[in-house]
Amino acid sequence: MPDSLEVPTASGSRRRWGRRLVAVVATVLVAALIVSVSVLMKAFVFKPANGPDAFRDAPVSASLMVVAGASTVQGTISADWVSGLYEPGTDVVNAGINGHTAADLLERLDRDVIELDPERVITLVGTNDIRNDVDPEQSQENISQILDKLTTQTTADVAVMSLQPLGEQPDSDQNTRVRAYNAMLRSEAEERGVDYLPLFESLEPLLDGDAPEFSFPIIQTAFDKFLLGKTFNEMSASHGLQVTADNVHLNERGAAVAGRLAADWMEQTR
């Protein structure tokens, strides 16, 4: 018989439970981190399958249309209206990148648009210029250069889509700036004889005069979509919004308007 028996003590039990608790908490935190990284990658890093790279070396077998811009075009944290433009005989390139400004689009215009030799091009860019307080004169210069390059270095039909509302209070400071930006877009388009697609003007009548103050819960938008599987319309309902999911990105209702404007223009330029 051993000289002594080990008798569990209260302090020993507490240490064991403490280690187990630390292990459980660490496991939960690691799992949460993995989920969070996956959501954010899907929302902000992954690109559409029909991006420019998919068409760069592809044989020309169809009419090519490029839609170029930022997140409202990319359609990962905004409802996707670009994919719905596909029709037999026409390939649609999604050249939208989350967060891009007019300057960013200008910088990649050759590679992502012009070198693809498109038959049609739609641009929708500028919301991030407003949100980032880019000098309006610099924005106009960038838009001017984009349209000059598209009209002189391609044979494509070109259309400029106006920016969607920034927040859903029509008379807010943000939307006053959006109207001024859209007036600039219309002027630059008319100067070059390219078409202007009135997205803002089509969405404005759908806005509720009782809309909440501007906020931009972008991270919540990402988790609502990629973790909880909510539609953008469901996000809108939870925020008291009509055509945007989070005051910036289009919900399915708003995206349907953008898609209809683009599809009608495609029909006119057929």
Backbone torsions as a table, in degrees:
resi	resn	phi	psi	omega
1	MET	NA	132.0	-179.6
2	PRO	-61.1	152.6	-179.0
3	ASP	-63.2	-33.4	-177.4
4	SER	-146.4	154.1	176.2
5	LEU	-110.0	139.8	177.5
6	GLU	-77.3	121.9	-178.2
7	VAL	-104.8	121.0	178.3
8	PRO	-56.3	139.1	177.2
9	THR	-111.4	160.7	179.2
10	ALA	-62.5	-40.0	-179.0
11	SER	-66.7	-36.4	177.4
12	GLY	-65.2	-41.9	178.2
13	SER	-62.9	-41.1	179.0
14	ARG	-62.8	-37.9	178.9
15	ARG	-64.8	-43.0	179.6
16	ARG	-63.4	-45.2	178.0
17	TRP	-64.9	-35.0	177.2
18	GLY	-63.2	-42.6	178.9
19	ARG	-65.1	-40.5	178.6
20	ARG	-63.5	-41.8	179.8
21	LEU	-63.4	-43.3	177.8
22	VAL	-60.4	-41.6	-179.9
23	ALA	-64.3	-41.4	179.4
24	VAL	-65.5	-46.3	-179.7
25	VAL	-61.7	-43.2	179.5
26	ALA	-61.7	-41.4	179.2
27	THR	-63.2	-43.6	179.0
28	VAL	-63.2	-43.6	-179.0
29	LEU	-64.5	-41.6	178.6
30	VAL	-63.9	-43.4	178.5
31	ALA	-62.3	-42.2	178.7
32	ALA	-64.0	-38.7	178.7
33	LEU	-64.7	-43.2	179.4
34	ILE	-61.9	-44.7	179.2
35	VAL	-62.8	-45.2	-178.1
36	SER	-62.3	-44.8	179.1
37	VAL	-62.5	-41.5	179.1
38	SER	-61.6	-44.5	179.6
39	VAL	-62.2	-48.0	-176.5
40	LEU	-67.4	-34.8	175.9
41	MET	-63.2	-46.8	-179.9
42	LYS	-62.4	-38.2	-175.9
43	ALA	-77.1	-41.9	-167.1
44	PHE	-117.0	-13.2	-175.2
45	VAL	-112.8	-47.1	-177.1
46	PHE	-61.9	141.6	-179.2
47	LYS	-106.6	156.8	177.0
48	PRO	-61.8	147.6	179.5
49	ALA	-64.0	-25.9	-179.5
50	ASN	-98.6	36.7	175.6
51	GLY	-75.3	174.1	-176.9
52	PRO	-55.1	-36.2	-177.1
53	ASP	-61.7	-29.3	-179.0
54	ALA	-69.3	-17.6	-175.1
55	PHE	-115.4	-1.8	-171.9
56	ARG	-62.1	-43.6	-178.2
57	ASP	-114.2	14.0	-178.4
58	ALA	-77.8	144.8	176.5
59	PRO	-64.6	144.6	-179.9
60	VAL	-77.2	109.9	-179.0
61	SER	-129.9	1.9	-176.7
62	ALA	-156.0	165.9	171.2
63	SER	-66.2	140.2	-176.1
64	LEU	-115.3	129.5	173.1
65	MET	-122.3	133.8	178.2
66	VAL	-111.1	131.0	171.2
67	VAL	-110.3	119.0	-171.6
68	ALA	-120.3	139.3	178.5
69	GLY	167.8	-138.6	-174.2
70	ALA	-119.2	-140.5	-171.3
71	SER	-67.3	-29.7	178.7
72	THR	-67.5	-23.3	173.8
73	VAL	-87.8	-45.5	-175.7
74	GLN	-57.7	-41.8	171.6
75	GLY	75.6	29.7	172.3
76	THR	-99.4	-40.4	174.6
77	ILE	-109.1	15.0	172.6
78	SER	-138.0	151.8	179.7
79	ALA	-60.4	136.7	-174.2
80	ASP	-84.7	111.2	175.2
81	TRP	-105.0	-14.2	-175.6
82	VAL	-72.2	-41.8	-178.6
83	SER	-61.3	-30.0	-179.4
84	GLY	-71.2	-6.5	-179.7
85	LEU	-84.3	-10.3	-179.9
86	TYR	-59.0	139.2	172.3
87	GLU	-148.2	156.0	-179.0
88	PRO	-53.5	130.4	-179.9
89	GLY	90.1	-3.5	179.7
90	THR	-132.0	122.1	171.2
91	ASP	-95.5	138.2	-178.0
92	VAL	-114.2	122.4	-179.0
93	VAL	-98.2	126.6	177.5
94	ASN	-95.2	100.9	179.5
95	ALA	-105.0	43.2	175.3
96	GLY	-98.2	140.7	176.6
97	ILE	-134.7	124.8	-178.9
98	ASN	-50.7	134.1	173.4
99	GLY	84.0	-3.5	-173.9
100	HIS	-76.0	146.4	175.0
101	THR	-102.5	177.7	175.4
102	ALA	-60.4	-37.2	178.1
103	ALA	-63.2	-39.9	178.4
104	ASP	-64.6	-42.5	178.9
105	LEU	-64.2	-42.5	178.3
106	LEU	-58.3	-41.6	-177.5
107	GLU	-62.8	-33.6	-177.3
108	ARG	-106.8	10.1	-172.9
109	LEU	-61.3	-43.9	-179.3
110	ASP	-58.0	-52.7	-174.1
111	ARG	-69.8	-43.0	-171.6
112	ASP	-90.0	-14.3	-177.1
113	VAL	-129.8	-64.5	-169.4
114	ILE	-62.6	-42.9	-177.7
115	GLU	-67.5	-15.3	177.6
116	LEU	-81.9	-8.1	178.9
117	ASP	53.7	57.2	-176.8
118	PRO	-74.7	157.5	173.1
119	GLU	-91.5	-23.5	177.0
120	ARG	-140.3	147.5	176.0
121	VAL	-139.0	132.7	170.0
122	ILE	-118.5	131.7	173.8
123	THR	-110.6	141.7	173.5
124	LEU	-144.0	93.4	-175.4
125	VAL	-150.8	146.6	177.8
126	GLY	140.6	-20.6	179.5
127	THR	-57.3	-40.3	-179.5
128	ASN	-73.9	-22.8	170.9
129	ASP	-61.6	-45.3	-179.5
130	ILE	-67.1	-47.3	-177.7
131	ARG	-64.9	-30.3	-178.9
132	ASN	-95.3	7.8	177.8
133	ASP	56.9	41.0	173.9
134	VAL	-67.9	138.8	177.9
135	ASP	-53.5	123.3	-178.5
136	PRO	-55.2	-34.6	177.8
137	GLU	-66.0	-36.6	177.6
138	GLN	-69.5	-39.8	176.3
139	SER	-59.4	-45.2	-179.4
140	GLN	-63.0	-41.0	178.6
141	GLU	-62.1	-40.4	179.0
142	ASN	-67.2	-43.5	176.8
143	ILE	-61.5	-42.8	179.2
144	SER	-58.1	-44.7	-179.8
145	GLN	-68.4	-37.5	177.2
146	ILE	-59.9	-48.6	-177.1
147	LEU	-69.8	-36.0	176.3
148	ASP	-60.7	-44.8	-179.2
149	LYS	-65.9	-41.7	-178.7
150	LEU	-66.6	-35.6	-176.2
151	THR	-87.0	-15.9	-179.5
152	THR	-109.9	-22.5	-176.3
153	GLN	-110.1	2.8	172.5
154	THR	-136.2	166.7	173.1
155	THR	-105.4	16.7	-173.9
156	ALA	-73.7	148.8	162.9
157	ASP	-71.9	135.6	-174.2
158	VAL	-123.9	138.8	174.3
159	ALA	-133.6	142.7	176.2
160	VAL	-109.8	121.4	178.0
161	MET	-94.9	134.9	179.5
162	SER	-71.0	157.1	-179.0
163	LEU	-69.9	146.2	173.1
164	GLN	-71.3	164.3	176.4
165	PRO	-57.7	148.6	176.2
166	LEU	-110.3	92.9	-165.2
167	GLY	84.8	159.2	-171.7
168	GLU	-110.3	18.4	169.7
169	GLN	-93.9	108.8	-171.6
170	PRO	-56.1	-33.6	-174.7
171	ASP	-99.8	16.3	-179.5
172	SER	-70.3	163.9	176.1
173	ASP	-60.5	-38.9	-180.0
174	GLN	-60.7	-45.0	-177.0
175	ASN	-76.7	-21.9	169.7
176	THR	-63.0	-40.8	177.6
177	ARG	-70.0	-36.6	177.2
178	VAL	-63.0	-43.3	178.9
179	ARG	-61.1	-41.7	179.1
180	ALA	-64.5	-40.6	178.5
181	TYR	-64.7	-43.0	179.8
182	ASN	-66.2	-34.9	175.4
183	ALA	-62.5	-38.5	175.8
184	MET	-64.7	-43.9	178.8
185	LEU	-59.4	-44.7	179.9
186	ARG	-62.1	-43.6	179.9
187	SER	-62.6	-44.9	-179.9
188	GLU	-65.9	-37.4	178.1
189	ALA	-66.7	-47.4	-179.0
190	GLU	-62.5	-36.9	-179.6
191	GLU	-60.5	-28.6	-177.2
192	ARG	-107.4	4.2	177.8
193	GLY	71.0	26.6	176.3
194	VAL	-103.3	163.2	-172.3
195	ASP	-82.7	152.5	179.2
196	TYR	-119.1	123.3	-179.0
197	LEU	-105.9	115.0	-167.4
198	PRO	-83.4	73.5	179.5
199	LEU	-65.9	-51.1	-179.8
200	PHE	-57.0	-46.7	-175.8
201	GLU	-65.0	-28.7	178.2
202	SER	-81.1	-28.9	-179.0
203	LEU	-85.2	-29.2	-174.1
204	GLU	-55.1	-41.9	179.3
205	PRO	-64.4	-16.1	-179.2
206	LEU	-87.6	-8.0	-176.8
207	LEU	-74.3	145.6	178.8
208	ASP	-92.6	125.9	-179.6
209	GLY	-62.6	-10.7	-179.1
210	ASP	-100.4	23.2	-175.2
211	ALA	-64.1	149.9	179.2
212	PRO	-71.4	167.2	175.4
213	GLU	-60.4	155.0	-177.4
214	PHE	-64.3	133.0	168.0
215	SER	-147.7	164.4	-175.9
216	PHE	-139.4	79.1	-177.0
217	PRO	-81.6	63.6	-171.9
218	ILE	-63.1	-39.5	-180.0
219	ILE	-66.2	-39.2	176.4
220	GLN	-61.9	-38.6	177.3
221	THR	-58.3	-45.0	-179.2
222	ALA	-61.9	-46.7	-178.4
223	PHE	-70.4	-37.0	177.3
224	ASP	-59.5	-40.1	-177.8
225	LYS	-79.3	-53.7	-168.1
226	PHE	-89.4	-13.7	176.0
227	LEU	-109.0	-46.4	-176.0
228	LEU	-93.5	-12.5	177.0
229	GLY	70.7	25.5	178.9
230	LYS	-74.2	149.2	169.6
231	THR	-78.7	162.9	177.8
232	PHE	-68.0	-32.0	175.6
233	ASN	-63.6	-37.7	177.8
234	GLU	-66.1	-38.0	176.1
235	MET	-62.8	-43.1	178.5
236	SER	-56.8	-46.4	-178.0
237	ALA	-60.4	-37.8	-178.7
238	SER	-71.6	-21.3	179.9
239	HIS	-102.6	-1.0	-178.2
240	GLY	73.0	34.5	-176.3
241	LEU	-113.7	164.1	-174.8
242	GLN	-110.3	-49.1	-172.2
243	VAL	-121.2	-7.8	176.3
244	THR	-120.2	151.6	179.3
245	ALA	-80.3	-31.2	-172.2
246	ASP	-147.2	28.3	-178.1
247	ASN	79.5	-7.3	179.8
248	VAL	-126.5	-51.4	-173.4
249	HIS	-91.4	143.4	-176.3
250	LEU	-70.7	140.8	166.8
251	ASN	-86.6	-176.4	-176.9
252	GLU	-62.9	-34.0	179.4
253	ARG	-65.9	-46.7	178.6
254	GLY	-67.3	-39.2	-179.5
255	ALA	-64.8	-33.2	178.5
256	ALA	-62.4	-34.7	178.1
257	VAL	-68.1	-44.9	177.5
258	ALA	-60.5	-43.5	179.9
259	GLY	-64.1	-37.8	179.9
260	ARG	-67.7	-41.3	177.3
261	LEU	-61.0	-44.1	-179.0
262	ALA	-67.4	-42.4	-179.0
263	ALA	-65.5	-40.0	177.3
264	ASP	-63.0	-40.4	178.3
265	TRP	-65.1	-39.6	176.9
266	MET	-60.5	-40.2	179.3
267	GLU	-64.9	-40.1	-179.7
268	GLN	-67.4	-29.7	-176.2
269	THR	-100.1	10.5	-177.8
270	ARG	-64.6	NA	NA
